[in-house]
Amino acid sequence: MRTALIGVLTVLVAGCAAKPPWTNSTLPKSQWAKDWSQCKRAAEFRASGFRDWDEPTPLDPFAGYERQRAAEQAKTEESLCMIGRGYVPVEKQR
C-alpha cells in the first residue's frame, strides 16, 4: 500500500512538472490544470458507460478490447471538453 502511494505521488509530481498539453491564450496558464482535471473526470465518467462493469473472467476474449475502447473514448471526450473550453493542443516538439 505504501509503495503504491509513493508511486502515485511520483507520477503526479512528474506530471505537474511537465508542460501543459493544452493552451488557451485568453486564460491564465494556472487555469489549465483545473480545467483539464474537470474535463478528465467528466470524460472518464461518460466513457465508463461504454464499459461493461462486470468483472471480466480470465477467459473473456473482449475484456482487453473493452478496456482499450473505454480508454480511447475517455481520451476523445477529454479532448472535446478542452476544445470546447477554448483550448488548443500544444504541438509536441521533436
N, C-alpha and C positions, 0 to 999 in steps of 0.2 A: 504494500500500500504506500509506504513512504517513498519507495523507489519510483513508483508510478507518479506520485505527486511531484517529485523533483523533475522527472522527465517532462511532465506537462508544463511546469513553470519554466523550464529551459526553453521549450518550444515557444511559449508565449513571449518571453523576453526577446528571443531571436526574432520573432515576428514583429515585435514593436520596433526593433531597431532597423528593420527593412524599410525601404522607400515605399510609400503607399502605391498600390497598383492602379489607383484611380485619381483623377484630378478634376477640380472644378474651380475655374478662375473667379467665380463670384463668391465663393465661401472661404473662410479661413482654413488653412491646412489642418488645424486641430479638429475641425468638424468631421473630416472623413472617417475617422475611427468610429465615431458614434453612428454615423450613417451606415457604414459598412457592417457594423455589428447588428444593427436593426434589420438591414436587408438580408444578412446571412441567416439570422434567426427566422425571419418570415419565410425565406426560401426553403430552409430545411423543414419548417412546419408544413408548407404547401407540398413539398416533394414527398413528405412522409405518407401522404395519402396514396401515392403511387405504389409504395412498397407494401408487400404483404407482411403484416406484423406477426404472423405465426412464426414460431421458432422453426427455422428450416432443419430438416433432418440431414444427416451426413450424406444421404443418398439423393437429396433433392438436386436434380440437374440444373434447376433455374435459380438457385439461391445466389450464386455469384453474379449472374446476369441481373437479377433484381437489385442487388446492392449497387452494382455499377450504374444501372439505369437511374436509380434514385439519386445517386451522387451527381450524375450528369444533369438531371432535371433540376436539382438544387443549384448547381453552378449557373445554369441558364436563368433560373428565377432570380438569383442574386445579381447577375449582370443586368437583367431587365430593370430591376429595382434601382440599381445605381444609376443607370442611364436615365431612368425616369426622374431621378433627383438632380439631373443636370451634370452628372459626372461623365468623363470620357476615360477610357482605358489609357494608361501610360504605356507607350511602346517600350518593349524590353530592349536594352542596349546589348549588342552582341560583342 
